[in-house]
């Protein structure tokens, strides 16, 4: 297993799978960078990240869906 379901990560780069014609997101999960498809990622739950008036980082935090829940 590369990252557990529900693990928080940060998108560090976006590539493209030519054969599938879809983006591949390179997500850093605590030092382990994993390639993920878009349907494998969901936004971090509201309230999990600190809310500030600062500008959002270029790479939003994402999480793998919890077991039994659908991805966006």
Secondary structure, 3 states (H helix, E strand, C coil): CCCCCCCEEEEEEEEEECCCCEEEEEEEECCEEEEEEHHHCEECCCCCCCCCCCCCCCCCEEECCCCCCCCC
